[in-house]
Amino acid sequence: FTASLFQKEQFGENYSLIVKYLQEMGHHVIHDHITKVSLKDRQKLDQSKRRSYSKQVMNWIQKADLVVAEMSYPSSVSVGFEATTALEKNKPVLGLYY
């Protein structure tokens, strides 16, 4: 699951509902990097930790059966990049928006 941390304050409850619904359907959902992290926490990461985080996200995408992306915030570069990366790896992407 991916979504914009920039809009977590506005859409965070929706993010949690989406994750909960997917889990209730029996899916294993990787979501802590969105649902349990704030934008301020992410911005505090140094360059090395940002690279490590990016590699981890790419690894999750590689292992995923599909990517669910909450796309209500249109200028979220990371969400678009992650969705595009998933599509390039022939992973289905479910884009949701409010």
FENUR-V773977 format. One record per helix or strand of 2 or more residues. SS is the DSSP state (hx for helix, st for strand). FROM is the first residue (numbers start at 1). LEN is the number of residues. If there is no record, write none. Layout:
[[SS/FROM/LEN] [SS/FROM/LEN]]
This chain:
[[hx/8/17] [hx/32/4] [hx/39/5] [hx/47/17] [st/66/5] [hx/77/12] [st/92/5]]
